[in-house]
Amino acid sequence: MIGKIYHVGLTVSDIDRSIKFYRDVLGLEFQGEILMEGPSTDILFNMPNSKCRVAYLNGSKLVHTPPVELIQFIDNKARHSESDLFKTSISEICFEVKDIDKVYEHLIANNVECLSSPQFFDFTKDGMGKSKALYFKDPDGIILELMEAVE
């Protein structure tokens, strides 16, 4: 019944700042921006007079890799809440990287808040592989993850 993931949407407080972060710090490619408003938008968001800017960025040209969708409500209808790994919600978005230690150094050099340095995990006994991972936050405090497959 359900197909592939089409995109992953994040509500942000300042879309220009978020585009710069996801494009310039994380290296995602900016794919474009749209303005959503009108009766269909009001119905979709279940909010009268909705108006929002929506931008798309992606780290891959592969068709099966969903882009990140950034949404900023123009009249600030969005309420800020702190991301929390220990609350029921989407806990994070995980990005694949080839050299997590190098990317970690890049994040630190760009004053990105990291929750830890890269950590090693071995799940081979569970039928999975080995990896290194770390969590960090975007400018709105949304938790993101990096993961590197380790041979």
MOHU-V76682 format. One record per pair of residues at least 12 apart in sequence whose ideal C-beta (glycine too) atoms are under 10 Angstrom apart, sorted by the first residue. I is the first residue (numbers start at 1). J is the second residue. D is the distance in Angstrom with one decimal. If there is no record, write none. Layout:
BEGIN
I | J | D
I | J | D
END
This chain:
BEGIN
4 | 63 | 8.9
4 | 64 | 6.1
4 | 65 | 9.6
4 | 66 | 7.4
5 | 64 | 8.8
5 | 65 | 9.1
5 | 66 | 4.5
5 | 67 | 9.9
6 | 66 | 6.0
6 | 67 | 8.7
6 | 69 | 8.9
7 | 54 | 9.7
7 | 56 | 6.9
7 | 57 | 9.9
7 | 58 | 8.8
7 | 66 | 4.9
7 | 67 | 5.0
7 | 68 | 7.1
7 | 69 | 4.4
8 | 66 | 5.7
8 | 67 | 7.7
8 | 68 | 5.6
8 | 69 | 6.6
8 | 90 | 8.2
8 | 93 | 5.6
9 | 54 | 8.3
9 | 56 | 9.8
9 | 66 | 9.9
9 | 67 | 9.7
9 | 68 | 8.0
9 | 69 | 4.2
9 | 70 | 7.9
9 | 71 | 5.8
9 | 90 | 9.7
10 | 22 | 9.1
10 | 68 | 6.5
10 | 69 | 6.9
10 | 70 | 5.7
10 | 71 | 6.9
10 | 72 | 9.8
10 | 90 | 9.0
10 | 93 | 7.7
10 | 138 | 7.7
10 | 140 | 7.8
10 | 142 | 5.8
10 | 144 | 9.5
11 | 52 | 8.7
11 | 69 | 9.7
11 | 70 | 8.2
11 | 71 | 5.0
11 | 72 | 7.5
11 | 73 | 7.3
11 | 77 | 9.4
11 | 78 | 4.9
11 | 79 | 9.2
11 | 80 | 9.4
11 | 81 | 9.8
11 | 140 | 8.2
11 | 142 | 8.9
12 | 53 | 9.5
12 | 55 | 9.1
12 | 70 | 5.2
12 | 71 | 6.8
12 | 72 | 5.4
12 | 73 | 9.5
12 | 78 | 8.0
12 | 80 | 9.9
12 | 138 | 7.8
12 | 139 | 7.7
12 | 140 | 5.2
12 | 142 | 7.7
13 | 72 | 7.0
13 | 73 | 9.2
13 | 76 | 7.8
13 | 78 | 6.8
13 | 79 | 9.9
13 | 80 | 6.4
13 | 139 | 8.1
13 | 140 | 5.5
13 | 141 | 9.7
14 | 70 | 9.8
14 | 72 | 6.9
14 | 139 | 7.2
14 | 140 | 7.9
15 | 33 | 7.9
15 | 52 | 8.8
15 | 53 | 5.0
15 | 54 | 8.2
15 | 55 | 5.9
15 | 70 | 5.5
15 | 71 | 7.7
15 | 72 | 3.8
15 | 73 | 9.7
15 | 74 | 9.4
16 | 33 | 10.0
16 | 53 | 8.9
16 | 55 | 9.1
16 | 70 | 9.8
16 | 72 | 8.6
17 | 70 | 10.0
17 | 72 | 9.6
17 | 138 | 9.4
17 | 139 | 5.3
17 | 140 | 8.5
18 | 55 | 7.7
18 | 57 | 9.0
18 | 68 | 9.2
18 | 70 | 5.0
18 | 71 | 9.6
18 | 72 | 7.7
18 | 138 | 6.7
18 | 139 | 6.1
18 | 140 | 7.0
18 | 142 | 9.0
19 | 33 | 8.0
19 | 53 | 9.7
19 | 55 | 5.5
19 | 56 | 9.9
19 | 57 | 7.1
19 | 70 | 6.6
19 | 72 | 9.8
20 | 139 | 8.6
21 | 57 | 9.8
21 | 70 | 9.6
21 | 110 | 8.7
21 | 112 | 8.2
21 | 138 | 5.7
21 | 139 | 5.2
21 | 140 | 9.2
22 | 55 | 8.6
22 | 57 | 4.8
22 | 58 | 9.6
22 | 59 | 9.0
22 | 67 | 10.0
22 | 68 | 6.1
22 | 70 | 7.1
22 | 138 | 7.4
22 | 139 | 9.4
22 | 144 | 9.4
23 | 55 | 9.3
23 | 57 | 6.1
24 | 110 | 8.5
25 | 106 | 7.6
25 | 107 | 7.3
25 | 109 | 9.6
25 | 110 | 5.0
25 | 111 | 9.4
25 | 112 | 6.5
25 | 138 | 8.9
25 | 139 | 9.3
26 | 57 | 8.3
26 | 59 | 7.4
26 | 68 | 9.0
26 | 95 | 7.2
26 | 97 | 9.7
26 | 103 | 8.7
26 | 106 | 9.1
26 | 107 | 8.6
26 | 110 | 9.5
26 | 112 | 9.0
26 | 136 | 9.6
26 | 138 | 8.5
26 | 144 | 8.1
26 | 146 | 9.3
27 | 57 | 9.6
27 | 59 | 6.7
27 | 95 | 9.5
27 | 97 | 9.6
27 | 103 | 8.9
27 | 106 | 8.9
28 | 56 | 9.4
28 | 57 | 3.9
28 | 58 | 5.9
28 | 59 | 4.8
28 | 60 | 9.1
28 | 67 | 8.0
28 | 68 | 6.5
28 | 95 | 8.5
29 | 56 | 9.4
29 | 57 | 6.4
29 | 58 | 5.8
29 | 59 | 7.1
29 | 60 | 8.7
29 | 61 | 8.2
29 | 67 | 8.9
30 | 55 | 7.0
30 | 56 | 7.7
30 | 57 | 5.5
30 | 58 | 8.9
30 | 67 | 10.0
31 | 55 | 8.0
31 | 56 | 4.2
31 | 57 | 6.2
31 | 58 | 5.9
31 | 67 | 6.1
31 | 68 | 9.6
31 | 69 | 9.7
32 | 54 | 9.3
32 | 55 | 7.2
32 | 56 | 5.8
32 | 57 | 9.3
32 | 67 | 9.7
33 | 53 | 6.2
33 | 54 | 6.6
33 | 55 | 4.3
33 | 56 | 7.5
33 | 57 | 9.9
33 | 70 | 8.7
34 | 52 | 9.2
34 | 53 | 7.7
34 | 54 | 5.1
34 | 55 | 8.0
34 | 56 | 8.3
34 | 69 | 9.9
35 | 51 | 7.4
35 | 52 | 7.5
35 | 53 | 6.0
35 | 54 | 7.6
35 | 74 | 8.4
36 | 50 | 7.3
36 | 51 | 7.1
36 | 52 | 5.1
36 | 53 | 7.9
36 | 54 | 5.8
36 | 71 | 8.3
36 | 73 | 9.6
36 | 74 | 9.6
37 | 49 | 8.4
37 | 50 | 6.8
37 | 51 | 4.2
37 | 52 | 7.6
37 | 53 | 9.9
37 | 74 | 8.3
38 | 50 | 8.6
38 | 51 | 8.7
41 | 54 | 10.0
45 | 71 | 9.4
45 | 73 | 8.3
45 | 77 | 8.4
47 | 73 | 8.4
47 | 75 | 9.8
47 | 77 | 6.3
49 | 75 | 7.6
49 | 77 | 9.1
50 | 73 | 7.0
50 | 74 | 8.8
50 | 75 | 8.4
50 | 77 | 7.2
51 | 72 | 9.9
51 | 73 | 7.2
51 | 74 | 4.5
51 | 75 | 6.5
51 | 77 | 9.1
52 | 70 | 9.9
52 | 71 | 5.4
52 | 72 | 6.0
52 | 73 | 4.7
52 | 74 | 6.0
52 | 75 | 8.9
52 | 77 | 8.5
52 | 78 | 8.8
53 | 70 | 8.1
53 | 71 | 7.5
53 | 72 | 4.9
53 | 73 | 8.5
53 | 74 | 6.5
54 | 69 | 6.2
54 | 70 | 7.0
54 | 71 | 5.3
54 | 72 | 8.0
55 | 67 | 9.4
55 | 68 | 8.7
55 | 69 | 7.4
55 | 70 | 4.6
55 | 71 | 8.3
55 | 72 | 8.3
56 | 68 | 7.2
56 | 69 | 5.7
56 | 70 | 7.7
57 | 69 | 8.4
57 | 70 | 7.2
59 | 95 | 6.4
59 | 96 | 8.0
59 | 97 | 9.3
60 | 95 | 9.9
60 | 96 | 8.7
65 | 96 | 9.2
66 | 93 | 9.7
68 | 93 | 7.0
68 | 95 | 9.2
68 | 138 | 9.7
68 | 144 | 9.5
70 | 138 | 9.6
70 | 140 | 9.7
78 | 140 | 9.5
80 | 140 | 7.2
80 | 141 | 8.0
81 | 140 | 9.7
81 | 141 | 8.8
82 | 137 | 9.7
82 | 140 | 9.5
82 | 141 | 5.7
82 | 142 | 9.7
82 | 143 | 9.6
83 | 135 | 9.7
83 | 137 | 7.1
83 | 138 | 9.0
83 | 140 | 8.3
83 | 141 | 5.4
83 | 142 | 5.3
83 | 143 | 4.4
83 | 144 | 9.2
84 | 141 | 9.6
84 | 143 | 8.1
85 | 115 | 8.4
85 | 135 | 7.4
85 | 143 | 6.3
85 | 145 | 9.9
89 | 143 | 9.7
90 | 142 | 9.1
90 | 143 | 8.9
91 | 135 | 9.1
91 | 143 | 6.6
91 | 145 | 8.6
92 | 115 | 9.9
92 | 133 | 10.0
92 | 135 | 6.3
92 | 136 | 9.3
92 | 137 | 9.8
92 | 142 | 8.2
92 | 143 | 4.5
92 | 144 | 5.8
92 | 145 | 4.5
92 | 146 | 9.9
93 | 138 | 9.3
93 | 142 | 7.9
93 | 143 | 8.2
93 | 144 | 5.4
93 | 145 | 6.9
94 | 133 | 7.8
94 | 135 | 9.3
94 | 144 | 7.6
94 | 145 | 4.1
94 | 146 | 7.3
94 | 147 | 5.4
95 | 144 | 6.8
95 | 145 | 7.0
95 | 146 | 5.6
95 | 147 | 7.4
96 | 131 | 9.8
96 | 146 | 8.0
96 | 147 | 6.1
96 | 148 | 7.5
96 | 149 | 7.6
97 | 118 | 9.4
97 | 132 | 9.0
97 | 133 | 9.7
97 | 134 | 9.6
97 | 146 | 5.0
97 | 147 | 7.1
97 | 148 | 5.3
97 | 149 | 9.5
98 | 148 | 6.7
98 | 149 | 8.9
99 | 118 | 9.8
99 | 132 | 9.6
99 | 148 | 6.9
100 | 117 | 9.4
100 | 118 | 4.5
100 | 119 | 9.5
100 | 120 | 9.8
100 | 131 | 8.8
100 | 132 | 4.8
100 | 133 | 7.4
100 | 134 | 6.7
100 | 146 | 5.5
100 | 147 | 7.4
100 | 148 | 4.0
100 | 149 | 9.9
100 | 150 | 9.1
101 | 117 | 8.4
101 | 118 | 5.8
101 | 132 | 7.8
101 | 134 | 9.6
101 | 148 | 8.4
102 | 118 | 9.9
102 | 148 | 9.8
103 | 118 | 8.6
103 | 134 | 8.7
103 | 136 | 9.6
103 | 146 | 5.9
103 | 148 | 8.4
104 | 116 | 9.3
104 | 117 | 6.2
104 | 118 | 5.4
104 | 132 | 9.3
104 | 134 | 6.2
104 | 136 | 8.4
104 | 146 | 7.5
104 | 148 | 10.0
105 | 117 | 9.9
107 | 134 | 8.5
107 | 136 | 5.8
107 | 137 | 9.9
107 | 144 | 9.8
107 | 146 | 8.3
108 | 136 | 9.5
112 | 136 | 5.5
112 | 137 | 7.2
112 | 138 | 8.2
112 | 139 | 8.9
112 | 144 | 9.3
113 | 135 | 9.6
113 | 136 | 6.3
113 | 137 | 4.6
113 | 138 | 9.1
113 | 139 | 9.5
113 | 141 | 8.1
113 | 143 | 9.9
114 | 134 | 6.1
114 | 135 | 7.3
114 | 136 | 4.4
114 | 137 | 8.0
114 | 144 | 10.0
114 | 146 | 9.3
115 | 134 | 7.1
115 | 135 | 4.1
115 | 136 | 6.4
115 | 137 | 7.5
115 | 143 | 7.6
115 | 144 | 9.9
115 | 145 | 9.3
116 | 133 | 8.9
116 | 134 | 5.5
116 | 135 | 6.6
116 | 136 | 8.8
117 | 132 | 9.6
117 | 134 | 6.5
118 | 131 | 9.6
118 | 132 | 4.6
118 | 133 | 6.8
118 | 134 | 4.8
118 | 146 | 7.5
118 | 147 | 9.4
118 | 148 | 7.4
119 | 131 | 9.2
119 | 132 | 6.5
119 | 133 | 6.0
119 | 134 | 6.5
119 | 135 | 9.4
120 | 132 | 5.3
120 | 133 | 8.5
120 | 148 | 9.7
120 | 150 | 7.0
121 | 133 | 6.5
121 | 147 | 9.1
121 | 150 | 8.5
122 | 150 | 8.4
129 | 149 | 6.1
129 | 150 | 7.3
129 | 151 | 8.5
130 | 148 | 9.6
130 | 149 | 7.4
130 | 150 | 4.1
130 | 151 | 7.4
131 | 147 | 5.4
131 | 148 | 6.2
131 | 149 | 5.6
131 | 150 | 5.6
132 | 146 | 8.4
132 | 147 | 7.2
132 | 148 | 4.7
132 | 149 | 8.6
132 | 150 | 5.8
133 | 145 | 6.1
133 | 146 | 6.5
133 | 147 | 4.6
133 | 148 | 7.6
134 | 146 | 5.4
134 | 147 | 8.4
134 | 148 | 9.4
END
